[in-house]
């Protein structure tokens, strides 16, 4: 399957997409944790999602920093 998302053209869309990613990552972290502890895969509690969003936000922020650095390195003149 090949997915071609619509391009992000402004900060509002970027912020919405970031929130969707945080929710997706947070739910994934909750499911992974529940699976590891054998507690089932029901709907995560609001508290669990809040904690998982904090972790997801840290990972996403680090990824964004890496992307900015990569873009800057690629835009620099000279050998890559």
FINUMAR-604482 format. One line per field, with one value per residue (C-alpha): y, x, z; chain; residue number from 0; residue in three letters. Coordinates in Angstrom, 3 decimals. Each point is the difference from the previous one (the first is absolute). Layout:
residues N
py <- Y / ... .
px <- X / ... .
pz <- Z / ... .
ch <- A / ... .
i <- NUM / ... .
aa <- Ala / ... .
end
This chain:
residues 80
py <- 0.000 / 3.399 / 2.992 / 3.515 / 2.490 / 3.543 / 2.388 / 2.054 / 3.591 / 2.063 / -0.058 / -0.735 / -3.198 / -0.908 / 0.445 / -2.153 / -2.736 / 0.126 / -0.445 / -2.999 / -1.524 / 0.571 / -1.731 / -2.875 / -0.430 / 0.302 / -2.691 / -2.214 / 0.456 / -0.853 / -3.139 / -1.091 / 0.504 / -1.812 / -2.885 / -0.224 / -0.184 / -2.213 / 2.442 / -0.138 / 2.365 / 1.943 / 3.734 / 1.717 / 2.282 / 3.766 / -0.059 / -2.656 / 1.934 / 3.222 / -1.702 / -1.712 / 3.309 / 1.530 / -2.776 / 0.170 / 3.773 / -0.413 / -2.509 / 2.101 / 3.154 / -1.845 / -1.261 / 3.513 / 1.335 / -2.733 / 0.847 / 3.711 / -0.840 / -2.382 / 2.634 / 2.591 / -2.428 / -0.840 / 3.691 / 0.827 / 0.503 / -2.428 / -3.734 / -1.878 .
px <- 0.000 / 1.354 / -1.193 / 0.525 / -1.217 / -1.014 / 2.909 / 0.156 / -0.262 / -0.316 / 0.717 / -3.616 / -0.050 / 3.441 / -1.253 / -3.077 / 2.145 / 2.388 / -2.935 / -1.215 / 3.488 / 0.225 / -3.359 / 1.046 / 3.355 / -1.555 / -2.573 / 2.764 / 2.059 / -3.027 / -0.743 / 3.639 / 0.192 / -3.298 / 1.176 / 3.330 / -1.757 / -2.826 / -2.704 / -2.065 / -0.640 / -3.060 / -0.348 / 2.877 / -0.926 / 0.309 / 2.857 / 1.891 / -0.452 / 1.200 / 3.166 / 0.585 / -0.501 / 2.805 / 2.376 / -1.228 / 0.494 / 3.627 / 0.672 / -1.772 / 1.884 / 3.328 / -1.040 / -0.987 / 3.390 / 1.733 / -2.028 / 0.874 / 3.692 / -0.130 / -1.682 / 2.610 / 2.846 / -1.507 / -0.417 / 3.612 / 2.307 / 2.826 / 0.331 / -2.687 .
pz <- 0.000 / -0.986 / 1.991 / -1.284 / 2.612 / -0.809 / 0.476 / 3.184 / -1.163 / 3.183 / 3.727 / 0.933 / -2.043 / 1.359 / 3.580 / -0.711 / -1.522 / 2.964 / 2.404 / -2.010 / 0.140 / 3.758 / 0.524 / -2.246 / 1.757 / 3.461 / -0.762 / -1.388 / 3.160 / 2.154 / -2.025 / 0.080 / 3.749 / 0.587 / -2.149 / 1.827 / 3.372 / -1.249 / 1.080 / -3.194 / -2.873 / 1.098 / -0.396 / 1.864 / 2.870 / -0.344 / 2.517 / -1.963 / -3.250 / 1.631 / 1.259 / -3.341 / -1.868 / 2.061 / -1.066 / -3.606 / -0.039 / 1.097 / -2.773 / -2.616 / 1.049 / -0.331 / -3.439 / -1.091 / 1.139 / -1.976 / -3.117 / 0.286 / 0.402 / -2.949 / -2.175 / 1.012 / -0.743 / -3.386 / -0.855 / 0.901 / -2.964 / -0.617 / 0.153 / 1.856 .
ch <- A / A / A / A / A / A / A / A / A / A / A / A / A / A / A / A / A / A / A / A / A / A / A / A / A / A / A / A / A / A / A / A / A / A / A / A / A / A / A / A / A / A / A / A / A / A / A / A / A / A / A / A / A / A / A / A / A / A / A / A / A / A / A / A / A / A / A / A / A / A / A / A / A / A / A / A / A / A / A / A .
i <- 0 / 1 / 2 / 3 / 4 / 5 / 6 / 7 / 8 / 9 / 10 / 11 / 12 / 13 / 14 / 15 / 16 / 17 / 18 / 19 / 20 / 21 / 22 / 23 / 24 / 25 / 26 / 27 / 28 / 29 / 30 / 31 / 32 / 33 / 34 / 35 / 36 / 37 / 38 / 39 / 40 / 41 / 42 / 43 / 44 / 45 / 46 / 47 / 48 / 49 / 50 / 51 / 52 / 53 / 54 / 55 / 56 / 57 / 58 / 59 / 60 / 61 / 62 / 63 / 64 / 65 / 66 / 67 / 68 / 69 / 70 / 71 / 72 / 73 / 74 / 75 / 76 / 77 / 78 / 79 .
aa <- Unk / Unk / Unk / Unk / Unk / Unk / Unk / Unk / Unk / Unk / Unk / Unk / Unk / Unk / Unk / Unk / Unk / Unk / Unk / Unk / Unk / Unk / Unk / Unk / Unk / Unk / Unk / Unk / Unk / Unk / Unk / Unk / Unk / Unk / Unk / Unk / Unk / Unk / Unk / Unk / Unk / Unk / Unk / Unk / Unk / Unk / Unk / Unk / Unk / Unk / Unk / Unk / Unk / Unk / Unk / Unk / Unk / Unk / Unk / Unk / Unk / Unk / Unk / Unk / Unk / Unk / Unk / Unk / Unk / Unk / Unk / Unk / Unk / Unk / Unk / Unk / Unk / Unk / Unk / Unk .
end
